[in-house]
């Protein structure tokens, strides 16, 4: 009755009381044993595979880390070589400047000799025995209502000062020029030249661009307009100070000497060692700190500071006009052409080596990124 009740209640269980255990000693016992061994073997193989995979990944990561470490070590070594090459180039430039007994040439240029402290500026220049470059546009031609008197202008020319024409901002010379822009600029230049003729004055042959103006396309047209020299003005020393051997004849560079130009002493000490030259362009020189400094003006005290800094380096710097700069460089070219050739060859070799190292670094960086 007990078994029947269990069956009716679906209470199945196996107490193997009705199984002949003697049957397990034969084929089934062997089958269970074989299955257990197969399971153990498969489990071991799976474990070995997992351990192998983990080991492979770990070894691969270590190899990648080692590869990256080796690449970083190579890049660091190449960067050290670059630093050495840069130091060699600087030393070569300094040695070259000394070997030819050359000097830096500095041209002092002024756009406004009427307003502010212009009379004191002229007097301080005269007291120090310096001549400069006068920059005119259509608003301040000598003899005009807003320009200096013809007598003052001629007196300065007699002392060795020179004149140039500069842009006045009426034509946008920044960015890509359209033909209409170039045409408008040419008409502007011709108008200023005509103003000089009307005053009975010789037309200047020097042109001075404003700070950061794009002069590349226009420089080719300057000779057709009667100019033999042009000056491009920058607001950074690395563009404003230059080596004569890197410039074409009739091409000069300069710096906007505004009130914010406070690194003049550092630049003079740095670039005079390499016989680099520049043009320092002053706009209106005020009695004190210029409230309109955004217009690139400066103060009289800052102007005097720059002149005094130049005076401290008279043995290394020649303060002159554009003609004086050209004469000095032509003399150096004639007397030291051999030294210039040797200097250029060595510099080119160092620059070639530097470019090769930069390419190696770029290649290694790509490998490290893989």
Beta strands, then each sheet from edge to edge (+ up, - down):
strand 1: 104-110
strand 2: 133-136
strand 3: 162-166
strand 4: 206-211
strand 5: 229-234
strand 6: 251-256
strand 7: 278-282
strand 8: 285-286
strand 9: 298-299
strand 10: 317-320
sheet 1: 10+ 1+ 2+ 3+ 4+ 5+ 6+ 7+
sheet 2: 8+ 9+
end
